[in-house]
Amino acid sequence: MVATAPVLWFTGLSGAGKTTIAKEVQNKLQDKDILVELLDGDEVRCALSPDLGFSKDDRDLQVKRLAWVANLLANNGIVVLVSAISPYKESRERAIKSFANGFEIFVDAPLPVLETRDTKGLYRRAKSGEIRNLTGIDDPYDKPDVPDLRLDTDGVDLSRSVEDVLALLIKEGIDV
């Protein structure tokens, strides 16, 4: 029987570093021959959820779909890294509670820093009114109350954030 693997749910605003950190954690785990899969919210939206927009209901359904896929993988012994803004606390908490071994990782940085990392121009376009419902500008983001780990990516380098994620797994008794 395969043990249920952990699911690490990286949440935070666009540009905070969720996917960058998750990809590096994925590389470190793969280097140790650990089965791991990264579910990036943007990629899953294109492949699994092209029918969804950015309303609250659609965002909640996206989180539900991510959680369903993550559970399938984790129940088959694959460590899952979910990188998704997942802005609403209620749906995010429901997803994390659905995992036998789920962890919420809040990736945080101040808005001015996020704006400097905005390779897609989303913040600029939202502030100019060109796009609407951008999380953190004209759509809310519910910060986690008590995440399992908070990564402040302003002033902390990538390697330190990755070490902190791996240390969380070790602290929880997960062999990495």
CNS distance restraints for C-alpha pairs under 8 A (distance, minus, plus):
assign (resid   2 and name CA) (resid  75 and name CA) 7.35 0.50 0.50
assign (resid   2 and name CA) (resid  76 and name CA) 5.98 0.50 0.50
assign (resid   2 and name CA) (resid  77 and name CA) 5.58 0.50 0.50
assign (resid   3 and name CA) (resid  75 and name CA) 7.04 0.50 0.50
assign (resid   3 and name CA) (resid  76 and name CA) 7.29 0.50 0.50
assign (resid   3 and name CA) (resid  77 and name CA) 5.63 0.50 0.50
assign (resid   4 and name CA) (resid  74 and name CA) 5.37 0.50 0.50
assign (resid   4 and name CA) (resid  75 and name CA) 4.67 0.50 0.50
assign (resid   4 and name CA) (resid  76 and name CA) 6.53 0.50 0.50
assign (resid   4 and name CA) (resid  77 and name CA) 5.28 0.50 0.50
assign (resid   4 and name CA) (resid  78 and name CA) 7.77 0.50 0.50
assign (resid   4 and name CA) (resid 100 and name CA) 6.88 0.50 0.50
assign (resid   4 and name CA) (resid 101 and name CA) 7.24 0.50 0.50
assign (resid   5 and name CA) (resid  74 and name CA) 4.66 0.50 0.50
assign (resid   5 and name CA) (resid  75 and name CA) 6.55 0.50 0.50
assign (resid   5 and name CA) (resid  76 and name CA) 7.47 0.50 0.50
assign (resid   5 and name CA) (resid  77 and name CA) 4.82 0.50 0.50
assign (resid   5 and name CA) (resid  78 and name CA) 5.57 0.50 0.50
assign (resid   5 and name CA) (resid  79 and name CA) 5.03 0.50 0.50
assign (resid   5 and name CA) (resid  80 and name CA) 7.50 0.50 0.50
assign (resid   5 and name CA) (resid 101 and name CA) 6.75 0.50 0.50
assign (resid   6 and name CA) (resid  74 and name CA) 6.37 0.50 0.50
assign (resid   6 and name CA) (resid  78 and name CA) 7.82 0.50 0.50
assign (resid   6 and name CA) (resid  79 and name CA) 5.30 0.50 0.50
assign (resid   6 and name CA) (resid  80 and name CA) 6.47 0.50 0.50
assign (resid   6 and name CA) (resid  99 and name CA) 7.84 0.50 0.50
assign (resid   6 and name CA) (resid 100 and name CA) 7.55 0.50 0.50
assign (resid   6 and name CA) (resid 101 and name CA) 4.74 0.50 0.50
assign (resid   6 and name CA) (resid 102 and name CA) 5.72 0.50 0.50
assign (resid   6 and name CA) (resid 103 and name CA) 7.55 0.50 0.50
assign (resid   7 and name CA) (resid  70 and name CA) 6.97 0.50 0.50
assign (resid   7 and name CA) (resid  71 and name CA) 8.00 0.50 0.50
assign (resid   7 and name CA) (resid  74 and name CA) 6.73 0.50 0.50
assign (resid   7 and name CA) (resid  79 and name CA) 6.02 0.50 0.50
assign (resid   7 and name CA) (resid  80 and name CA) 4.66 0.50 0.50
assign (resid   7 and name CA) (resid  81 and name CA) 5.92 0.50 0.50
assign (resid   7 and name CA) (resid  82 and name CA) 7.30 0.50 0.50
assign (resid   7 and name CA) (resid  99 and name CA) 6.97 0.50 0.50
assign (resid   7 and name CA) (resid 101 and name CA) 6.23 0.50 0.50
assign (resid   7 and name CA) (resid 102 and name CA) 4.74 0.50 0.50
assign (resid   7 and name CA) (resid 103 and name CA) 6.22 0.50 0.50
assign (resid   8 and name CA) (resid  79 and name CA) 7.99 0.50 0.50
assign (resid   8 and name CA) (resid  80 and name CA) 6.19 0.50 0.50
assign (resid   8 and name CA) (resid  81 and name CA) 4.87 0.50 0.50
assign (resid   8 and name CA) (resid  82 and name CA) 6.11 0.50 0.50
assign (resid   8 and name CA) (resid 102 and name CA) 6.01 0.50 0.50
assign (resid   8 and name CA) (resid 103 and name CA) 4.90 0.50 0.50
assign (resid   8 and name CA) (resid 104 and name CA) 6.19 0.50 0.50
assign (resid   8 and name CA) (resid 105 and name CA) 6.83 0.50 0.50
assign (resid   9 and name CA) (resid  81 and name CA) 6.10 0.50 0.50
assign (resid   9 and name CA) (resid  82 and name CA) 4.75 0.50 0.50
assign (resid   9 and name CA) (resid  83 and name CA) 6.27 0.50 0.50
assign (resid   9 and name CA) (resid  84 and name CA) 7.61 0.50 0.50
assign (resid   9 and name CA) (resid  96 and name CA) 7.29 0.50 0.50
assign (resid   9 and name CA) (resid 102 and name CA) 7.32 0.50 0.50
assign (resid   9 and name CA) (resid 103 and name CA) 5.95 0.50 0.50
assign (resid   9 and name CA) (resid 104 and name CA) 4.92 0.50 0.50
assign (resid   9 and name CA) (resid 105 and name CA) 5.79 0.50 0.50
assign (resid  10 and name CA) (resid  18 and name CA) 5.71 0.50 0.50
assign (resid  10 and name CA) (resid  19 and name CA) 7.94 0.50 0.50
assign (resid  10 and name CA) (resid  22 and name CA) 7.58 0.50 0.50
assign (resid  10 and name CA) (resid  81 and name CA) 7.29 0.50 0.50
assign (resid  10 and name CA) (resid  82 and name CA) 5.82 0.50 0.50
assign (resid  10 and name CA) (resid  83 and name CA) 4.78 0.50 0.50
assign (resid  10 and name CA) (resid  84 and name CA) 6.31 0.50 0.50
assign (resid  10 and name CA) (resid  85 and name CA) 7.74 0.50 0.50
assign (resid  10 and name CA) (resid 104 and name CA) 6.29 0.50 0.50
assign (resid  10 and name CA) (resid 105 and name CA) 4.72 0.50 0.50
assign (resid  10 and name CA) (resid 106 and name CA) 5.96 0.50 0.50
assign (resid  10 and name CA) (resid 107 and name CA) 6.61 0.50 0.50
assign (resid  11 and name CA) (resid  18 and name CA) 6.70 0.50 0.50
assign (resid  11 and name CA) (resid  83 and name CA) 6.39 0.50 0.50
assign (resid  11 and name CA) (resid  84 and name CA) 5.55 0.50 0.50
assign (resid  11 and name CA) (resid  85 and name CA) 4.97 0.50 0.50
assign (resid  11 and name CA) (resid  86 and name CA) 6.16 0.50 0.50
assign (resid  11 and name CA) (resid  87 and name CA) 7.73 0.50 0.50
assign (resid  11 and name CA) (resid 104 and name CA) 7.33 0.50 0.50
assign (resid  11 and name CA) (resid 105 and name CA) 6.17 0.50 0.50
assign (resid  11 and name CA) (resid 106 and name CA) 5.08 0.50 0.50
assign (resid  11 and name CA) (resid 107 and name CA) 5.96 0.50 0.50
assign (resid  12 and name CA) (resid  16 and name CA) 6.16 0.50 0.50
assign (resid  12 and name CA) (resid  18 and name CA) 6.89 0.50 0.50
assign (resid  12 and name CA) (resid  84 and name CA) 7.39 0.50 0.50
assign (resid  12 and name CA) (resid  85 and name CA) 5.07 0.50 0.50
assign (resid  12 and name CA) (resid  86 and name CA) 7.52 0.50 0.50
assign (resid  12 and name CA) (resid  87 and name CA) 7.53 0.50 0.50
assign (resid  12 and name CA) (resid 106 and name CA) 5.81 0.50 0.50
assign (resid  12 and name CA) (resid 107 and name CA) 5.04 0.50 0.50
assign (resid  12 and name CA) (resid 108 and name CA) 5.92 0.50 0.50
assign (resid  12 and name CA) (resid 143 and name CA) 7.71 0.50 0.50
assign (resid  13 and name CA) (resid  85 and name CA) 5.60 0.50 0.50
assign (resid  13 and name CA) (resid  87 and name CA) 7.92 0.50 0.50
assign (resid  13 and name CA) (resid 107 and name CA) 7.79 0.50 0.50
assign (resid  13 and name CA) (resid 108 and name CA) 7.28 0.50 0.50
assign (resid  13 and name CA) (resid 114 and name CA) 7.95 0.50 0.50
assign (resid  13 and name CA) (resid 135 and name CA) 6.90 0.50 0.50
assign (resid  13 and name CA) (resid 136 and name CA) 6.72 0.50 0.50
assign (resid  13 and name CA) (resid 141 and name CA) 7.54 0.50 0.50
assign (resid  14 and name CA) (resid  85 and name CA) 6.78 0.50 0.50
assign (resid  14 and name CA) (resid 114 and name CA) 7.08 0.50 0.50
assign (resid  14 and name CA) (resid 118 and name CA) 7.76 0.50 0.50
assign (resid  14 and name CA) (resid 135 and name CA) 7.85 0.50 0.50
assign (resid  15 and name CA) (resid 114 and name CA) 5.11 0.50 0.50
assign (resid  15 and name CA) (resid 115 and name CA) 7.60 0.50 0.50
assign (resid  15 and name CA) (resid 117 and name CA) 5.67 0.50 0.50
assign (resid  15 and name CA) (resid 118 and name CA) 6.08 0.50 0.50
assign (resid  16 and name CA) (resid 107 and name CA) 5.90 0.50 0.50
assign (resid  16 and name CA) (resid 108 and name CA) 5.63 0.50 0.50
assign (resid  16 and name CA) (resid 109 and name CA) 5.71 0.50 0.50
assign (resid  16 and name CA) (resid 114 and name CA) 6.12 0.50 0.50
assign (resid  16 and name CA) (resid 153 and name CA) 6.69 0.50 0.50
assign (resid  17 and name CA) (resid  21 and name CA) 6.03 0.50 0.50
assign (resid  17 and name CA) (resid 107 and name CA) 6.63 0.50 0.50
assign (resid  17 and name CA) (resid 153 and name CA) 6.93 0.50 0.50
assign (resid  18 and name CA) (resid  22 and name CA) 6.08 0.50 0.50
assign (resid  18 and name CA) (resid  83 and name CA) 5.66 0.50 0.50
assign (resid  18 and name CA) (resid  84 and name CA) 7.49 0.50 0.50
assign (resid  18 and name CA) (resid 107 and name CA) 6.02 0.50 0.50
assign (resid  19 and name CA) (resid  23 and name CA) 5.88 0.50 0.50
assign (resid  19 and name CA) (resid  40 and name CA) 6.80 0.50 0.50
assign (resid  19 and name CA) (resid  83 and name CA) 5.55 0.50 0.50
assign (resid  20 and name CA) (resid  24 and name CA) 6.46 0.50 0.50
assign (resid  21 and name CA) (resid  25 and name CA) 6.18 0.50 0.50
assign (resid  21 and name CA) (resid 158 and name CA) 6.60 0.50 0.50
assign (resid  21 and name CA) (resid 161 and name CA) 6.91 0.50 0.50
assign (resid  21 and name CA) (resid 162 and name CA) 6.16 0.50 0.50
assign (resid  22 and name CA) (resid  26 and name CA) 6.01 0.50 0.50
assign (resid  22 and name CA) (resid  38 and name CA) 7.15 0.50 0.50
assign (resid  22 and name CA) (resid  81 and name CA) 6.31 0.50 0.50
assign (resid  22 and name CA) (resid  82 and name CA) 7.81 0.50 0.50
assign (resid  22 and name CA) (resid  83 and name CA) 6.91 0.50 0.50
assign (resid  22 and name CA) (resid 162 and name CA) 7.96 0.50 0.50
assign (resid  23 and name CA) (resid  27 and name CA) 6.25 0.50 0.50
assign (resid  23 and name CA) (resid  38 and name CA) 7.20 0.50 0.50
assign (resid  24 and name CA) (resid  28 and name CA) 6.28 0.50 0.50
assign (resid  24 and name CA) (resid 162 and name CA) 6.79 0.50 0.50
assign (resid  25 and name CA) (resid  29 and name CA) 6.19 0.50 0.50
assign (resid  25 and name CA) (resid 162 and name CA) 5.82 0.50 0.50
assign (resid  25 and name CA) (resid 165 and name CA) 7.51 0.50 0.50
assign (resid  25 and name CA) (resid 166 and name CA) 7.46 0.50 0.50
assign (resid  26 and name CA) (resid  30 and name CA) 6.07 0.50 0.50
assign (resid  26 and name CA) (resid  36 and name CA) 6.34 0.50 0.50
assign (resid  26 and name CA) (resid  37 and name CA) 7.24 0.50 0.50
assign (resid  26 and name CA) (resid  38 and name CA) 7.06 0.50 0.50
assign (resid  26 and name CA) (resid  81 and name CA) 7.63 0.50 0.50
assign (resid  27 and name CA) (resid  31 and name CA) 6.11 0.50 0.50
assign (resid  28 and name CA) (resid  32 and name CA) 6.72 0.50 0.50
assign (resid  29 and name CA) (resid  33 and name CA) 6.55 0.50 0.50
assign (resid  29 and name CA) (resid  34 and name CA) 5.26 0.50 0.50
assign (resid  29 and name CA) (resid  35 and name CA) 7.46 0.50 0.50
assign (resid  29 and name CA) (resid  36 and name CA) 6.93 0.50 0.50
assign (resid  29 and name CA) (resid 176 and name CA) 6.87 0.50 0.50
assign (resid  30 and name CA) (resid  34 and name CA) 5.19 0.50 0.50
assign (resid  30 and name CA) (resid  35 and name CA) 6.57 0.50 0.50
assign (resid  30 and name CA) (resid  36 and name CA) 6.82 0.50 0.50
assign (resid  32 and name CA) (resid 176 and name CA) 7.28 0.50 0.50
assign (resid  34 and name CA) (resid  78 and name CA) 7.87 0.50 0.50
assign (resid  34 and name CA) (resid  79 and name CA) 7.67 0.50 0.50
assign (resid  34 and name CA) (resid 176 and name CA) 7.83 0.50 0.50
assign (resid  35 and name CA) (resid  77 and name CA) 7.42 0.50 0.50
assign (resid  35 and name CA) (resid  78 and name CA) 5.06 0.50 0.50
assign (resid  35 and name CA) (resid  79 and name CA) 6.13 0.50 0.50
assign (resid  36 and name CA) (resid  78 and name CA) 5.21 0.50 0.50
assign (resid  36 and name CA) (resid  79 and name CA) 4.47 0.50 0.50
assign (resid  36 and name CA) (resid  80 and name CA) 5.72 0.50 0.50
assign (resid  36 and name CA) (resid  81 and name CA) 7.48 0.50 0.50
assign (resid  37 and name CA) (resid  73 and name CA) 7.95 0.50 0.50
assign (resid  37 and name CA) (resid  78 and name CA) 6.80 0.50 0.50
assign (resid  37 and name CA) (resid  79 and name CA) 6.31 0.50 0.50
assign (resid  37 and name CA) (resid  80 and name CA) 5.04 0.50 0.50
assign (resid  37 and name CA) (resid  81 and name CA) 6.19 0.50 0.50
assign (resid  38 and name CA) (resid  80 and name CA) 5.97 0.50 0.50
assign (resid  38 and name CA) (resid  81 and name CA) 4.70 0.50 0.50
assign (resid  38 and name CA) (resid  82 and name CA) 5.94 0.50 0.50
assign (resid  38 and name CA) (resid  83 and name CA) 7.42 0.50 0.50
assign (resid  39 and name CA) (resid  43 and name CA) 7.47 0.50 0.50
assign (resid  39 and name CA) (resid  44 and name CA) 6.64 0.50 0.50
assign (resid  39 and name CA) (resid  66 and name CA) 7.41 0.50 0.50
assign (resid  39 and name CA) (resid  70 and name CA) 7.77 0.50 0.50
assign (resid  39 and name CA) (resid  80 and name CA) 7.29 0.50 0.50
assign (resid  39 and name CA) (resid  81 and name CA) 6.08 0.50 0.50
assign (resid  39 and name CA) (resid  82 and name CA) 4.75 0.50 0.50
assign (resid  39 and name CA) (resid  83 and name CA) 6.16 0.50 0.50
assign (resid  40 and name CA) (resid  44 and name CA) 6.02 0.50 0.50
assign (resid  40 and name CA) (resid  82 and name CA) 6.01 0.50 0.50
assign (resid  40 and name CA) (resid  83 and name CA) 4.81 0.50 0.50
assign (resid  40 and name CA) (resid  84 and name CA) 6.22 0.50 0.50
assign (resid  41 and name CA) (resid  45 and name CA) 5.94 0.50 0.50
assign (resid  41 and name CA) (resid  66 and name CA) 7.71 0.50 0.50
assign (resid  41 and name CA) (resid  82 and name CA) 7.30 0.50 0.50
assign (resid  41 and name CA) (resid  83 and name CA) 5.75 0.50 0.50
assign (resid  41 and name CA) (resid  84 and name CA) 4.48 0.50 0.50
assign (resid  41 and name CA) (resid  85 and name CA) 7.34 0.50 0.50
assign (resid  42 and name CA) (resid  46 and name CA) 6.44 0.50 0.50
assign (resid  42 and name CA) (resid  84 and name CA) 7.48 0.50 0.50
assign (resid  43 and name CA) (resid  47 and name CA) 6.27 0.50 0.50
assign (resid  44 and name CA) (resid  48 and name CA) 5.28 0.50 0.50
assign (resid  44 and name CA) (resid  49 and name CA) 6.55 0.50 0.50
assign (resid  44 and name CA) (resid  66 and name CA) 7.64 0.50 0.50
assign (resid  45 and name CA) (resid  49 and name CA) 4.40 0.50 0.50
assign (resid  45 and name CA) (resid  50 and name CA) 5.66 0.50 0.50
assign (resid  45 and name CA) (resid  52 and name CA) 7.58 0.50 0.50
assign (resid  45 and name CA) (resid  62 and name CA) 7.27 0.50 0.50
assign (resid  46 and name CA) (resid  50 and name CA) 5.05 0.50 0.50
assign (resid  49 and name CA) (resid  62 and name CA) 6.87 0.50 0.50
assign (resid  52 and name CA) (resid  58 and name CA) 5.44 0.50 0.50
assign (resid  52 and name CA) (resid  59 and name CA) 7.66 0.50 0.50
assign (resid  52 and name CA) (resid  62 and name CA) 7.52 0.50 0.50
assign (resid  53 and name CA) (resid  58 and name CA) 5.78 0.50 0.50
assign (resid  53 and name CA) (resid  59 and name CA) 7.44 0.50 0.50
assign (resid  54 and name CA) (resid  58 and name CA) 5.76 0.50 0.50
assign (resid  54 and name CA) (resid  59 and name CA) 5.76 0.50 0.50
assign (resid  54 and name CA) (resid 133 and name CA) 6.94 0.50 0.50
assign (resid  55 and name CA) (resid  59 and name CA) 6.10 0.50 0.50
assign (resid  55 and name CA) (resid 133 and name CA) 7.75 0.50 0.50
assign (resid  56 and name CA) (resid  60 and name CA) 6.08 0.50 0.50
assign (resid  57 and name CA) (resid  61 and name CA) 6.17 0.50 0.50
assign (resid  58 and name CA) (resid  62 and name CA) 6.15 0.50 0.50
assign (resid  59 and name CA) (resid  63 and name CA) 6.38 0.50 0.50
assign (resid  59 and name CA) (resid  86 and name CA) 7.11 0.50 0.50
assign (resid  59 and name CA) (resid  87 and name CA) 7.96 0.50 0.50
assign (resid  60 and name CA) (resid  64 and name CA) 6.26 0.50 0.50
assign (resid  60 and name CA) (resid  86 and name CA) 7.73 0.50 0.50
assign (resid  60 and name CA) (resid  88 and name CA) 7.51 0.50 0.50
assign (resid  60 and name CA) (resid  91 and name CA) 5.81 0.50 0.50
assign (resid  61 and name CA) (resid  65 and name CA) 6.16 0.50 0.50
assign (resid  62 and name CA) (resid  66 and name CA) 6.18 0.50 0.50
assign (resid  63 and name CA) (resid  67 and name CA) 6.11 0.50 0.50
assign (resid  63 and name CA) (resid  86 and name CA) 6.36 0.50 0.50
assign (resid  63 and name CA) (resid  91 and name CA) 6.75 0.50 0.50
assign (resid  63 and name CA) (resid  92 and name CA) 6.75 0.50 0.50
assign (resid  63 and name CA) (resid  95 and name CA) 6.98 0.50 0.50
assign (resid  64 and name CA) (resid  68 and name CA) 6.20 0.50 0.50
assign (resid  64 and name CA) (resid  91 and name CA) 7.44 0.50 0.50
assign (resid  64 and name CA) (resid  95 and name CA) 6.50 0.50 0.50
assign (resid  65 and name CA) (resid  69 and name CA) 6.34 0.50 0.50
assign (resid  66 and name CA) (resid  70 and name CA) 6.03 0.50 0.50
assign (resid  66 and name CA) (resid  82 and name CA) 7.57 0.50 0.50
assign (resid  67 and name CA) (resid  71 and name CA) 6.01 0.50 0.50
assign (resid  67 and name CA) (resid  95 and name CA) 5.47 0.50 0.50
assign (resid  67 and name CA) (resid  96 and name CA) 7.61 0.50 0.50
assign (resid  67 and name CA) (resid  98 and name CA) 7.59 0.50 0.50
assign (resid  68 and name CA) (resid  72 and name CA) 6.41 0.50 0.50
assign (resid  69 and name CA) (resid  73 and name CA) 6.41 0.50 0.50
assign (resid  70 and name CA) (resid  74 and name CA) 6.02 0.50 0.50
assign (resid  70 and name CA) (resid  80 and name CA) 6.09 0.50 0.50
assign (resid  70 and name CA) (resid  82 and name CA) 7.58 0.50 0.50
assign (resid  71 and name CA) (resid  75 and name CA) 5.84 0.50 0.50
assign (resid  71 and name CA) (resid  98 and name CA) 7.82 0.50 0.50
assign (resid  71 and name CA) (resid  99 and name CA) 6.37 0.50 0.50
assign (resid  72 and name CA) (resid  76 and name CA) 6.59 0.50 0.50
assign (resid  73 and name CA) (resid  77 and name CA) 6.70 0.50 0.50
assign (resid  73 and name CA) (resid  78 and name CA) 5.34 0.50 0.50
assign (resid  73 and name CA) (resid  79 and name CA) 7.41 0.50 0.50
assign (resid  73 and name CA) (resid  80 and name CA) 6.89 0.50 0.50
assign (resid  74 and name CA) (resid  78 and name CA) 4.86 0.50 0.50
assign (resid  74 and name CA) (resid  79 and name CA) 5.83 0.50 0.50
assign (resid  74 and name CA) (resid  80 and name CA) 6.30 0.50 0.50
assign (resid  86 and name CA) (resid  91 and name CA) 7.80 0.50 0.50
assign (resid  86 and name CA) (resid  92 and name CA) 6.11 0.50 0.50
assign (resid  87 and name CA) (resid  92 and name CA) 7.55 0.50 0.50
assign (resid  87 and name CA) (resid 135 and name CA) 7.03 0.50 0.50
assign (resid  87 and name CA) (resid 140 and name CA) 6.88 0.50 0.50
assign (resid  87 and name CA) (resid 141 and name CA) 4.51 0.50 0.50
assign (resid  87 and name CA) (resid 142 and name CA) 5.67 0.50 0.50
assign (resid  87 and name CA) (resid 143 and name CA) 7.72 0.50 0.50
assign (resid  88 and name CA) (resid  92 and name CA) 6.18 0.50 0.50
assign (resid  88 and name CA) (resid 140 and name CA) 7.77 0.50 0.50
assign (resid  88 and name CA) (resid 141 and name CA) 6.25 0.50 0.50
assign (resid  88 and name CA) (resid 142 and name CA) 5.40 0.50 0.50
assign (resid  89 and name CA) (resid  93 and name CA) 5.85 0.50 0.50
assign (resid  89 and name CA) (resid 142 and name CA) 5.42 0.50 0.50
assign (resid  89 and name CA) (resid 143 and name CA) 7.16 0.50 0.50
assign (resid  89 and name CA) (resid 144 and name CA) 6.67 0.50 0.50
assign (resid  90 and name CA) (resid  94 and name CA) 6.14 0.50 0.50
assign (resid  91 and name CA) (resid  95 and name CA) 6.16 0.50 0.50
assign (resid  92 and name CA) (resid  96 and name CA) 6.27 0.50 0.50
assign (resid  93 and name CA) (resid  97 and name CA) 6.01 0.50 0.50
assign (resid  94 and name CA) (resid  98 and name CA) 6.30 0.50 0.50
assign (resid  95 and name CA) (resid  99 and name CA) 7.18 0.50 0.50
assign (resid  96 and name CA) (resid 102 and name CA) 5.38 0.50 0.50
assign (resid  96 and name CA) (resid 103 and name CA) 6.74 0.50 0.50
assign (resid  96 and name CA) (resid 104 and name CA) 6.98 0.50 0.50
assign (resid  97 and name CA) (resid 102 and name CA) 6.80 0.50 0.50
assign (resid  98 and name CA) (resid 102 and name CA) 7.79 0.50 0.50
assign (resid 103 and name CA) (resid 147 and name CA) 7.72 0.50 0.50
assign (resid 103 and name CA) (resid 148 and name CA) 5.84 0.50 0.50
assign (resid 104 and name CA) (resid 147 and name CA) 5.24 0.50 0.50
assign (resid 104 and name CA) (resid 148 and name CA) 5.29 0.50 0.50
assign (resid 104 and name CA) (resid 149 and name CA) 6.67 0.50 0.50
assign (resid 105 and name CA) (resid 147 and name CA) 5.90 0.50 0.50
assign (resid 105 and name CA) (resid 148 and name CA) 5.93 0.50 0.50
assign (resid 105 and name CA) (resid 149 and name CA) 4.80 0.50 0.50
assign (resid 105 and name CA) (resid 150 and name CA) 5.79 0.50 0.50
assign (resid 105 and name CA) (resid 151 and name CA) 7.27 0.50 0.50
assign (resid 106 and name CA) (resid 143 and name CA) 7.83 0.50 0.50
assign (resid 106 and name CA) (resid 144 and name CA) 6.90 0.50 0.50
assign (resid 106 and name CA) (resid 147 and name CA) 6.20 0.50 0.50
assign (resid 106 and name CA) (resid 148 and name CA) 8.00 0.50 0.50
assign (resid 106 and name CA) (resid 149 and name CA) 6.24 0.50 0.50
assign (resid 106 and name CA) (resid 150 and name CA) 4.69 0.50 0.50
assign (resid 106 and name CA) (resid 151 and name CA) 6.07 0.50 0.50
assign (resid 107 and name CA) (resid 150 and name CA) 6.02 0.50 0.50
assign (resid 107 and name CA) (resid 151 and name CA) 4.79 0.50 0.50
assign (resid 107 and name CA) (resid 152 and name CA) 6.16 0.50 0.50
assign (resid 107 and name CA) (resid 153 and name CA) 6.83 0.50 0.50
assign (resid 108 and name CA) (resid 150 and name CA) 7.20 0.50 0.50
assign (resid 108 and name CA) (resid 151 and name CA) 6.00 0.50 0.50
assign (resid 108 and name CA) (resid 152 and name CA) 4.90 0.50 0.50
assign (resid 108 and name CA) (resid 153 and name CA) 6.05 0.50 0.50
assign (resid 108 and name CA) (resid 154 and name CA) 7.75 0.50 0.50
assign (resid 109 and name CA) (resid 113 and name CA) 6.42 0.50 0.50
assign (resid 109 and name CA) (resid 114 and name CA) 6.59 0.50 0.50
assign (resid 109 and name CA) (resid 152 and name CA) 5.74 0.50 0.50
assign (resid 109 and name CA) (resid 153 and name CA) 5.59 0.50 0.50
assign (resid 109 and name CA) (resid 154 and name CA) 5.35 0.50 0.50
assign (resid 110 and name CA) (resid 114 and name CA) 6.41 0.50 0.50
assign (resid 110 and name CA) (resid 154 and name CA) 7.40 0.50 0.50
assign (resid 111 and name CA) (resid 115 and name CA) 6.13 0.50 0.50
assign (resid 112 and name CA) (resid 116 and name CA) 6.62 0.50 0.50
assign (resid 113 and name CA) (resid 117 and name CA) 6.65 0.50 0.50
assign (resid 113 and name CA) (resid 154 and name CA) 7.15 0.50 0.50
assign (resid 114 and name CA) (resid 118 and name CA) 6.26 0.50 0.50
assign (resid 115 and name CA) (resid 123 and name CA) 6.17 0.50 0.50
assign (resid 115 and name CA) (resid 124 and name CA) 7.64 0.50 0.50
assign (resid 118 and name CA) (resid 122 and name CA) 6.56 0.50 0.50
assign (resid 118 and name CA) (resid 123 and name CA) 6.80 0.50 0.50
assign (resid 121 and name CA) (resid 125 and name CA) 6.07 0.50 0.50
assign (resid 122 and name CA) (resid 126 and name CA) 5.98 0.50 0.50
assign (resid 122 and name CA) (resid 131 and name CA) 7.74 0.50 0.50
assign (resid 122 and name CA) (resid 134 and name CA) 7.59 0.50 0.50
assign (resid 123 and name CA) (resid 127 and name CA) 6.06 0.50 0.50
assign (resid 123 and name CA) (resid 134 and name CA) 7.58 0.50 0.50
assign (resid 123 and name CA) (resid 137 and name CA) 7.39 0.50 0.50
assign (resid 124 and name CA) (resid 128 and name CA) 6.23 0.50 0.50
assign (resid 125 and name CA) (resid 129 and name CA) 6.26 0.50 0.50
assign (resid 125 and name CA) (resid 130 and name CA) 5.05 0.50 0.50
assign (resid 125 and name CA) (resid 131 and name CA) 5.78 0.50 0.50
assign (resid 126 and name CA) (resid 130 and name CA) 5.72 0.50 0.50
assign (resid 126 and name CA) (resid 131 and name CA) 4.82 0.50 0.50
assign (resid 126 and name CA) (resid 132 and name CA) 5.90 0.50 0.50
assign (resid 126 and name CA) (resid 133 and name CA) 7.85 0.50 0.50
assign (resid 126 and name CA) (resid 134 and name CA) 6.39 0.50 0.50
assign (resid 126 and name CA) (resid 137 and name CA) 6.96 0.50 0.50
assign (resid 126 and name CA) (resid 138 and name CA) 7.78 0.50 0.50
assign (resid 127 and name CA) (resid 137 and name CA) 7.30 0.50 0.50
assign (resid 132 and name CA) (resid 138 and name CA) 6.83 0.50 0.50
assign (resid 133 and name CA) (resid 137 and name CA) 7.44 0.50 0.50
assign (resid 133 and name CA) (resid 138 and name CA) 5.33 0.50 0.50
assign (resid 133 and name CA) (resid 139 and name CA) 4.88 0.50 0.50
assign (resid 134 and name CA) (resid 138 and name CA) 5.73 0.50 0.50
assign (resid 134 and name CA) (resid 139 and name CA) 5.50 0.50 0.50
assign (resid 135 and name CA) (resid 139 and name CA) 4.55 0.50 0.50
assign (resid 135 and name CA) (resid 140 and name CA) 5.61 0.50 0.50
assign (resid 135 and name CA) (resid 141 and name CA) 5.96 0.50 0.50
assign (resid 136 and name CA) (resid 140 and name CA) 5.61 0.50 0.50
assign (resid 136 and name CA) (resid 141 and name CA) 5.74 0.50 0.50
assign (resid 149 and name CA) (resid 165 and name CA) 7.58 0.50 0.50
assign (resid 149 and name CA) (resid 168 and name CA) 7.49 0.50 0.50
assign (resid 151 and name CA) (resid 161 and name CA) 6.30 0.50 0.50
assign (resid 152 and name CA) (resid 156 and name CA) 6.59 0.50 0.50
assign (resid 153 and name CA) (resid 157 and name CA) 6.92 0.50 0.50
assign (resid 153 and name CA) (resid 158 and name CA) 7.67 0.50 0.50
assign (resid 153 and name CA) (resid 161 and name CA) 7.59 0.50 0.50
assign (resid 156 and name CA) (resid 160 and name CA) 6.59 0.50 0.50
assign (resid 156 and name CA) (resid 161 and name CA) 7.08 0.50 0.50
assign (resid 157 and name CA) (resid 161 and name CA) 6.65 0.50 0.50
assign (resid 158 and name CA) (resid 162 and name CA) 6.26 0.50 0.50
assign (resid 159 and name CA) (resid 163 and name CA) 6.13 0.50 0.50
assign (resid 160 and name CA) (resid 164 and name CA) 6.20 0.50 0.50
assign (resid 161 and name CA) (resid 165 and name CA) 6.39 0.50 0.50
assign (resid 162 and name CA) (resid 166 and name CA) 6.28 0.50 0.50
assign (resid 163 and name CA) (resid 167 and name CA) 5.98 0.50 0.50
assign (resid 164 and name CA) (resid 168 and name CA) 6.23 0.50 0.50
assign (resid 165 and name CA) (resid 169 and name CA) 6.59 0.50 0.50
assign (resid 166 and name CA) (resid 170 and name CA) 6.32 0.50 0.50
assign (resid 166 and name CA) (resid 176 and name CA) 7.06 0.50 0.50
assign (resid 167 and name CA) (resid 171 and name CA) 5.99 0.50 0.50
assign (resid 168 and name CA) (resid 172 and name CA) 6.22 0.50 0.50
assign (resid 169 and name CA) (resid 173 and name CA) 6.47 0.50 0.50
assign (resid 169 and name CA) (resid 174 and name CA) 5.16 0.50 0.50
assign (resid 169 and name CA) (resid 175 and name CA) 7.34 0.50 0.50
assign (resid 169 and name CA) (resid 176 and name CA) 7.15 0.50 0.50
assign (resid 170 and name CA) (resid 174 and name CA) 5.08 0.50 0.50
assign (resid 170 and name CA) (resid 175 and name CA) 6.04 0.50 0.50
assign (resid 170 and name CA) (resid 176 and name CA) 6.51 0.50 0.50
